[in-house]
Amino acid sequence: MEKLISYPISLVYYLCFGLTLVIFHPIQWICFNVFGYQAHKKSVDYLNWVLIGCTRILGTRWTFYNRSQVPQNAPIIFVANHQSLFDIIGFIWYLRAHHAKFVSKKELGKGIPSVSYNLRHGGSVLIDRKDPKQALPTIKGLSEYIEKHHRSAVIFPEGTRSKTGAPKPFSENGLKILCKFAPNAYIVPITINNSWKMTKFGAFPMGLGNHLKFIIHEPLAVSAFDFPTLFEKTQQAVTGSIHNS
Protein backbone atom coordinates (compact mmCIF):
# COMPACT_ATOMS: atom_id res chain seq x y z
CA MET A 1 0.00 0.00 0.00
CA GLU A 2 2.84 2.43 0.87
CA LYS A 3 4.39 1.90 -2.56
CA LEU A 4 1.12 2.56 -4.34
CA ILE A 5 0.43 5.72 -2.37
CA SER A 6 3.97 6.91 -2.95
CA TYR A 7 3.76 7.16 -6.75
CA PRO A 8 1.92 10.52 -6.96
CA ILE A 9 3.70 11.88 -3.88
CA SER A 10 7.08 10.94 -5.36
CA LEU A 11 6.25 12.77 -8.58
CA VAL A 12 5.67 15.97 -6.62
CA TYR A 13 8.85 15.36 -4.62
CA TYR A 14 11.04 14.85 -7.68
CA LEU A 15 9.60 17.95 -9.33
CA CYS A 16 10.52 20.05 -6.28
CA PHE A 17 13.89 18.33 -5.95
CA GLY A 18 14.81 18.89 -9.60
CA LEU A 19 13.67 22.52 -9.62
CA THR A 20 15.73 23.18 -6.50
CA LEU A 21 18.90 21.86 -8.12
CA VAL A 22 18.32 23.85 -11.30
CA ILE A 23 17.51 27.10 -9.47
CA PHE A 24 20.50 26.90 -7.11
CA HIS A 25 23.03 26.10 -9.83
CA PRO A 26 23.35 29.68 -11.13
CA ILE A 27 23.07 31.00 -7.58
CA GLN A 28 26.10 28.92 -6.64
CA TRP A 29 27.99 30.11 -9.71
CA ILE A 30 27.38 33.76 -8.90
CA CYS A 31 28.23 33.33 -5.23
CA PHE A 32 31.48 31.51 -5.99
CA ASN A 33 32.72 33.64 -8.87
CA VAL A 34 31.61 37.04 -7.62
CA PHE A 35 31.67 36.85 -3.83
CA GLY A 36 33.99 33.93 -3.01
CA TYR A 37 34.08 30.93 -0.69
CA GLN A 38 31.90 32.13 2.19
CA ALA A 39 29.05 33.23 -0.07
CA HIS A 40 29.27 29.98 -2.03
CA LYS A 41 29.14 27.97 1.18
CA LYS A 42 26.02 29.85 2.30
CA SER A 43 24.35 29.09 -1.03
CA VAL A 44 25.18 25.39 -0.61
CA ASP A 45 23.90 25.40 2.97
CA TYR A 46 20.56 26.80 1.91
CA LEU A 47 20.39 24.53 -1.12
CA ASN A 48 20.49 21.59 1.26
CA TRP A 49 18.03 23.23 3.64
CA VAL A 50 15.57 23.41 0.76
CA LEU A 51 16.36 19.81 -0.26
CA ILE A 52 15.59 18.69 3.29
CA GLY A 53 12.36 20.65 3.05
CA CYS A 54 11.52 18.73 -0.13
CA THR A 55 11.77 15.46 1.78
CA ARG A 56 9.02 16.66 4.12
CA ILE A 57 6.68 16.04 1.18
CA LEU A 58 7.47 12.36 1.73
CA GLY A 59 6.79 12.62 5.45
CA THR A 60 10.50 12.43 6.29
CA ARG A 61 11.77 13.53 9.70
CA TRP A 62 15.39 14.28 10.55
CA THR A 63 17.14 14.08 13.93
CA PHE A 64 20.82 14.69 14.71
CA TYR A 65 21.72 13.55 18.20
CA ASN A 66 24.59 15.00 20.29
CA ARG A 67 25.66 17.78 17.90
CA SER A 68 27.17 19.64 20.85
CA GLN A 69 29.79 16.88 21.17
CA VAL A 70 31.56 17.91 17.96
CA PRO A 71 34.75 19.84 18.84
CA GLN A 72 34.91 23.49 17.82
CA ASN A 73 37.81 25.25 16.07
CA ALA A 74 39.56 22.00 15.21
CA PRO A 75 39.91 19.81 12.13
CA ILE A 76 37.25 17.09 12.15
CA ILE A 77 37.02 13.75 10.39
CA PHE A 78 33.43 12.56 10.34
CA VAL A 79 33.28 8.79 9.83
CA ALA A 80 29.88 7.26 9.09
CA ASN A 81 28.11 4.31 7.59
CA HIS A 82 26.49 5.09 4.24
CA GLN A 83 22.90 4.28 3.34
CA SER A 84 21.81 6.79 0.68
CA LEU A 85 22.57 10.15 -0.90
CA PHE A 86 20.32 11.68 1.75
CA ASP A 87 23.19 11.15 4.19
CA ILE A 88 25.08 13.91 2.40
CA ILE A 89 22.18 16.37 2.49
CA GLY A 90 21.93 15.89 6.24
CA PHE A 91 25.65 16.40 6.82
CA ILE A 92 25.80 19.62 4.82
CA TRP A 93 22.86 21.30 6.56
CA TYR A 94 22.90 20.00 10.12
CA LEU A 95 26.70 20.14 10.46
CA ARG A 96 27.11 23.30 8.38
CA ALA A 97 29.12 24.99 11.14
CA HIS A 98 31.95 22.53 10.40
CA HIS A 99 32.21 23.12 6.63
CA ALA A 100 31.85 19.45 5.68
CA LYS A 101 33.85 18.31 2.63
CA PHE A 102 33.41 14.91 1.02
CA VAL A 103 35.46 12.18 -0.58
CA SER A 104 33.26 11.41 -3.59
CA LYS A 105 33.53 9.29 -6.69
CA LYS A 106 34.54 11.25 -9.77
CA GLU A 107 31.33 10.35 -11.63
CA LEU A 108 29.41 12.76 -9.37
CA GLY A 109 31.61 15.64 -10.48
CA LYS A 110 29.73 16.26 -13.68
CA GLY A 111 26.20 16.21 -15.05
CA ILE A 112 24.20 16.93 -11.88
CA PRO A 113 23.03 20.54 -11.48
CA SER A 114 24.21 22.16 -8.24
CA VAL A 115 25.64 18.90 -6.83
CA SER A 116 28.47 18.53 -9.35
CA TYR A 117 29.35 22.23 -9.16
CA ASN A 118 29.63 22.11 -5.38
CA LEU A 119 31.79 18.99 -5.44
CA ARG A 120 34.18 20.60 -7.93
CA HIS A 121 34.39 24.04 -6.31
CA GLY A 122 33.36 23.70 -2.66
CA GLY A 123 36.44 21.96 -1.26
CA SER A 124 35.42 18.31 -1.63
CA VAL A 125 37.59 15.87 -3.59
CA LEU A 126 36.74 13.49 -6.40
CA ILE A 127 38.48 10.14 -6.69
CA ASP A 128 38.59 7.39 -9.25
CA ARG A 129 37.79 4.25 -7.30
CA LYS A 130 39.45 2.18 -10.03
CA ASP A 131 42.74 4.06 -9.61
CA PRO A 132 43.99 3.86 -6.01
CA LYS A 133 47.22 5.67 -6.93
CA GLN A 134 45.20 8.75 -7.89
CA ALA A 135 43.01 8.57 -4.79
CA LEU A 136 45.79 8.61 -2.20
CA PRO A 137 47.36 12.02 -2.97
CA THR A 138 43.89 13.50 -3.48
CA ILE A 139 42.80 12.44 0.00
CA LYS A 140 46.14 13.67 1.36
CA GLY A 141 45.32 17.11 -0.04
CA LEU A 142 41.96 17.07 1.73
CA SER A 143 43.71 16.15 4.99
CA GLU A 144 46.04 19.11 4.70
CA TYR A 145 43.12 21.37 3.83
CA ILE A 146 41.07 20.53 6.94
CA GLU A 147 44.20 20.68 9.11
CA LYS A 148 44.99 24.18 7.87
CA HIS A 149 41.48 25.66 7.87
CA HIS A 150 39.94 23.74 10.81
CA ARG A 151 37.18 22.34 8.64
CA SER A 152 35.84 18.82 8.34
CA ALA A 153 36.12 15.85 6.02
CA VAL A 154 33.37 13.25 5.71
CA ILE A 155 34.34 9.73 4.78
CA PHE A 156 32.22 6.61 4.36
CA PRO A 157 34.66 3.71 4.88
CA GLU A 158 32.21 1.15 3.48
CA GLY A 159 32.99 2.65 0.07
CA THR A 160 29.44 2.27 -1.21
CA ARG A 161 25.89 2.54 0.05
CA SER A 162 24.14 -0.21 1.95
CA LYS A 163 20.78 -0.95 0.35
CA THR A 164 19.44 -2.73 3.42
CA GLY A 165 21.01 -0.77 6.27
CA ALA A 166 23.31 -3.66 7.22
CA PRO A 167 26.89 -2.34 7.46
CA LYS A 168 29.50 -3.42 4.94
CA PRO A 169 33.15 -4.03 5.91
CA PHE A 170 35.11 -0.84 6.56
CA SER A 171 38.20 -0.05 4.50
CA GLU A 172 40.97 1.68 6.41
CA ASN A 173 42.96 3.25 3.56
CA GLY A 174 41.23 6.61 3.17
CA LEU A 175 40.81 7.13 6.90
CA LYS A 176 44.45 6.25 7.51
CA ILE A 177 45.62 8.97 5.13
CA LEU A 178 43.28 11.53 6.65
CA CYS A 179 44.63 10.78 10.10
CA LYS A 180 48.27 10.81 9.00
CA PHE A 181 48.12 14.24 7.39
CA ALA A 182 45.66 15.85 9.81
CA PRO A 183 47.36 14.89 13.10
CA ASN A 184 45.49 17.52 15.13
CA ALA A 185 42.09 16.29 13.98
CA TYR A 186 39.36 14.57 15.92
CA ILE A 187 37.54 11.59 14.50
CA VAL A 188 33.80 11.91 15.14
CA PRO A 189 32.00 8.60 14.48
CA ILE A 190 28.40 8.94 13.29
CA THR A 191 25.79 6.21 12.95
CA ILE A 192 23.10 6.74 10.31
CA ASN A 193 19.81 4.88 10.59
CA ASN A 194 16.83 4.63 8.22
CA SER A 195 18.33 6.59 5.35
CA TRP A 196 18.26 3.46 3.19
CA LYS A 197 14.48 3.31 3.56
CA MET A 198 14.16 6.42 1.41
CA THR A 199 15.09 4.30 -1.61
CA LYS A 200 13.89 0.88 -0.48
CA PHE A 201 11.73 0.61 -3.64
CA GLY A 202 14.55 1.86 -5.84
CA ALA A 203 14.84 5.36 -7.29
CA PHE A 204 11.06 5.52 -7.81
CA PRO A 205 8.79 5.63 -5.93
CA MET A 206 10.29 6.92 -2.70
CA GLY A 207 9.81 5.51 0.78
CA LEU A 208 7.33 7.42 2.92
CA GLY A 209 7.23 8.50 6.57
CA ASN A 210 10.82 7.70 7.50
CA HIS A 211 12.68 9.09 10.50
CA LEU A 212 16.33 9.59 9.57
CA LYS A 213 18.51 9.43 12.67
CA PHE A 214 22.15 10.53 12.88
CA ILE A 215 23.84 9.55 16.14
CA ILE A 216 27.04 11.47 16.89
CA HIS A 217 29.43 9.53 19.12
CA GLU A 218 32.24 10.66 21.40
CA PRO A 219 35.10 12.32 19.49
CA LEU A 220 38.46 10.54 19.33
CA ALA A 221 41.64 12.63 19.16
CA VAL A 222 43.82 11.30 16.35
CA SER A 223 46.95 12.06 18.39
CA ALA A 224 45.73 10.00 21.35
CA PHE A 225 45.76 6.55 19.71
CA ASP A 226 47.74 4.46 17.29
CA PHE A 227 45.86 3.96 14.06
CA PRO A 228 44.76 0.31 14.56
CA THR A 229 43.17 1.25 17.90
CA LEU A 230 41.60 4.36 16.41
CA PHE A 231 40.17 2.41 13.49
CA GLU A 232 38.73 -0.30 15.74
CA LYS A 233 37.14 2.20 18.14
CA THR A 234 35.65 4.15 15.25
CA GLN A 235 34.21 1.11 13.51
CA GLN A 236 32.74 -0.22 16.74
CA ALA A 237 31.13 3.11 17.55
CA VAL A 238 29.55 3.45 14.10
CA THR A 239 28.34 -0.12 13.59
CA GLY A 240 27.31 -0.72 17.19
CA SER A 241 24.31 1.58 16.88
CA ILE A 242 23.07 0.55 13.44
CA HIS A 243 19.64 -1.02 13.26
CA ASN A 244 18.18 -2.13 9.94
CA SER A 245 14.65 -3.06 10.93
C-alpha positions as CSV (number, residue, x, y, z in Angstrom):
1,M,0.0,0.0,0.0
2,E,2.8,2.4,0.9
3,K,4.4,1.9,-2.6
4,L,1.1,2.6,-4.3
5,I,0.4,5.7,-2.4
6,S,4.0,6.9,-2.9
7,Y,3.8,7.2,-6.8
8,P,1.9,10.5,-7.0
9,I,3.7,11.9,-3.9
10,S,7.1,10.9,-5.4
11,L,6.2,12.8,-8.6
12,V,5.7,16.0,-6.6
13,Y,8.8,15.4,-4.6
14,Y,11.0,14.9,-7.7
15,L,9.6,18.0,-9.3
16,C,10.5,20.0,-6.3
17,F,13.9,18.3,-6.0
18,G,14.8,18.9,-9.6
19,L,13.7,22.5,-9.6
20,T,15.7,23.2,-6.5
21,L,18.9,21.9,-8.1
22,V,18.3,23.9,-11.3
23,I,17.5,27.1,-9.5
24,F,20.5,26.9,-7.1
25,H,23.0,26.1,-9.8
26,P,23.3,29.7,-11.1
27,I,23.1,31.0,-7.6
28,Q,26.1,28.9,-6.6
29,W,28.0,30.1,-9.7
30,I,27.4,33.8,-8.9
31,C,28.2,33.3,-5.2
32,F,31.5,31.5,-6.0
33,N,32.7,33.6,-8.9
34,V,31.6,37.0,-7.6
35,F,31.7,36.8,-3.8
36,G,34.0,33.9,-3.0
37,Y,34.1,30.9,-0.7
38,Q,31.9,32.1,2.2
39,A,29.1,33.2,-0.1
40,H,29.3,30.0,-2.0
41,K,29.1,28.0,1.2
42,K,26.0,29.8,2.3
43,S,24.4,29.1,-1.0
44,V,25.2,25.4,-0.6
45,D,23.9,25.4,3.0
46,Y,20.6,26.8,1.9
47,L,20.4,24.5,-1.1
48,N,20.5,21.6,1.3
49,W,18.0,23.2,3.6
50,V,15.6,23.4,0.8
51,L,16.4,19.8,-0.3
52,I,15.6,18.7,3.3
53,G,12.4,20.7,3.0
54,C,11.5,18.7,-0.1
55,T,11.8,15.5,1.8
56,R,9.0,16.7,4.1
57,I,6.7,16.0,1.2
58,L,7.5,12.4,1.7
59,G,6.8,12.6,5.4
60,T,10.5,12.4,6.3
61,R,11.8,13.5,9.7
62,W,15.4,14.3,10.6
63,T,17.1,14.1,13.9
64,F,20.8,14.7,14.7
65,Y,21.7,13.6,18.2
66,N,24.6,15.0,20.3
67,R,25.7,17.8,17.9
68,S,27.2,19.6,20.9
69,Q,29.8,16.9,21.2
70,V,31.6,17.9,18.0
71,P,34.8,19.8,18.8
72,Q,34.9,23.5,17.8
73,N,37.8,25.2,16.1
74,A,39.6,22.0,15.2
75,P,39.9,19.8,12.1
76,I,37.3,17.1,12.1
77,I,37.0,13.7,10.4
78,F,33.4,12.6,10.3
79,V,33.3,8.8,9.8
80,A,29.9,7.3,9.1
81,N,28.1,4.3,7.6
82,H,26.5,5.1,4.2
83,Q,22.9,4.3,3.3
84,S,21.8,6.8,0.7
85,L,22.6,10.1,-0.9
86,F,20.3,11.7,1.7
87,D,23.2,11.1,4.2
88,I,25.1,13.9,2.4
89,I,22.2,16.4,2.5
90,G,21.9,15.9,6.2
91,F,25.6,16.4,6.8
92,I,25.8,19.6,4.8
93,W,22.9,21.3,6.6
94,Y,22.9,20.0,10.1
95,L,26.7,20.1,10.5
96,R,27.1,23.3,8.4
97,A,29.1,25.0,11.1
98,H,31.9,22.5,10.4
99,H,32.2,23.1,6.6
100,A,31.9,19.4,5.7
101,K,33.9,18.3,2.6
102,F,33.4,14.9,1.0
103,V,35.5,12.2,-0.6
104,S,33.3,11.4,-3.6
105,K,33.5,9.3,-6.7
106,K,34.5,11.3,-9.8
107,E,31.3,10.4,-11.6
108,L,29.4,12.8,-9.4
109,G,31.6,15.6,-10.5
110,K,29.7,16.3,-13.7
111,G,26.2,16.2,-15.0
112,I,24.2,16.9,-11.9
113,P,23.0,20.5,-11.5
114,S,24.2,22.2,-8.2
115,V,25.6,18.9,-6.8
116,S,28.5,18.5,-9.3
117,Y,29.3,22.2,-9.2
118,N,29.6,22.1,-5.4
119,L,31.8,19.0,-5.4
120,R,34.2,20.6,-7.9
121,H,34.4,24.0,-6.3
122,G,33.4,23.7,-2.7
123,G,36.4,22.0,-1.3
124,S,35.4,18.3,-1.6
125,V,37.6,15.9,-3.6
126,L,36.7,13.5,-6.4
127,I,38.5,10.1,-6.7
128,D,38.6,7.4,-9.3
129,R,37.8,4.2,-7.3
130,K,39.4,2.2,-10.0
131,D,42.7,4.1,-9.6
132,P,44.0,3.9,-6.0
133,K,47.2,5.7,-6.9
134,Q,45.2,8.8,-7.9
135,A,43.0,8.6,-4.8
136,L,45.8,8.6,-2.2
137,P,47.4,12.0,-3.0
138,T,43.9,13.5,-3.5
139,I,42.8,12.4,0.0
140,K,46.1,13.7,1.4
141,G,45.3,17.1,0.0
142,L,42.0,17.1,1.7
143,S,43.7,16.2,5.0
144,E,46.0,19.1,4.7
145,Y,43.1,21.4,3.8
146,I,41.1,20.5,6.9
147,E,44.2,20.7,9.1
148,K,45.0,24.2,7.9
149,H,41.5,25.7,7.9
150,H,39.9,23.7,10.8
151,R,37.2,22.3,8.6
152,S,35.8,18.8,8.3
153,A,36.1,15.8,6.0
154,V,33.4,13.2,5.7
155,I,34.3,9.7,4.8
156,F,32.2,6.6,4.4
157,P,34.7,3.7,4.9
158,E,32.2,1.2,3.5
159,G,33.0,2.6,0.1
160,T,29.4,2.3,-1.2
161,R,25.9,2.5,0.0
162,S,24.1,-0.2,2.0
163,K,20.8,-1.0,0.3
164,T,19.4,-2.7,3.4
165,G,21.0,-0.8,6.3
166,A,23.3,-3.7,7.2
167,P,26.9,-2.3,7.5
168,K,29.5,-3.4,4.9
169,P,33.2,-4.0,5.9
170,F,35.1,-0.8,6.6
171,S,38.2,-0.1,4.5
172,E,41.0,1.7,6.4
173,N,43.0,3.3,3.6
174,G,41.2,6.6,3.2
175,L,40.8,7.1,6.9
176,K,44.5,6.2,7.5
177,I,45.6,9.0,5.1
178,L,43.3,11.5,6.6
179,C,44.6,10.8,10.1
180,K,48.3,10.8,9.0
181,F,48.1,14.2,7.4
182,A,45.7,15.8,9.8
183,P,47.4,14.9,13.1
184,N,45.5,17.5,15.1
185,A,42.1,16.3,14.0
186,Y,39.4,14.6,15.9
187,I,37.5,11.6,14.5
188,V,33.8,11.9,15.1
189,P,32.0,8.6,14.5
190,I,28.4,8.9,13.3
191,T,25.8,6.2,12.9
192,I,23.1,6.7,10.3
193,N,19.8,4.9,10.6
194,N,16.8,4.6,8.2
195,S,18.3,6.6,5.4
196,W,18.3,3.5,3.2
197,K,14.5,3.3,3.6
198,M,14.2,6.4,1.4
199,T,15.1,4.3,-1.6
200,K,13.9,0.9,-0.5
201,F,11.7,0.6,-3.6
202,G,14.6,1.9,-5.8
203,A,14.8,5.4,-7.3
204,F,11.1,5.5,-7.8
205,P,8.8,5.6,-5.9
206,M,10.3,6.9,-2.7
207,G,9.8,5.5,0.8
208,L,7.3,7.4,2.9
209,G,7.2,8.5,6.6
210,N,10.8,7.7,7.5
211,H,12.7,9.1,10.5
212,L,16.3,9.6,9.6
213,K,18.5,9.4,12.7
214,F,22.2,10.5,12.9
215,I,23.8,9.6,16.1
216,I,27.0,11.5,16.9
217,H,29.4,9.5,19.1
218,E,32.2,10.7,21.4
219,P,35.1,12.3,19.5
220,L,38.5,10.5,19.3
221,A,41.6,12.6,19.2
222,V,43.8,11.3,16.4
223,S,46.9,12.1,18.4
224,A,45.7,10.0,21.4
225,F,45.8,6.5,19.7
226,D,47.7,4.5,17.3
227,F,45.9,4.0,14.1
228,P,44.8,0.3,14.6
229,T,43.2,1.3,17.9
230,L,41.6,4.4,16.4
231,F,40.2,2.4,13.5
232,E,38.7,-0.3,15.7
233,K,37.1,2.2,18.1
234,T,35.7,4.2,15.2
235,Q,34.2,1.1,13.5
236,Q,32.7,-0.2,16.7
237,A,31.1,3.1,17.6
238,V,29.6,3.4,14.1
239,T,28.3,-0.1,13.6
240,G,27.3,-0.7,17.2
241,S,24.3,1.6,16.9
242,I,23.1,0.6,13.4
243,H,19.6,-1.0,13.3
244,N,18.2,-2.1,9.9
245,S,14.7,-3.1,10.9
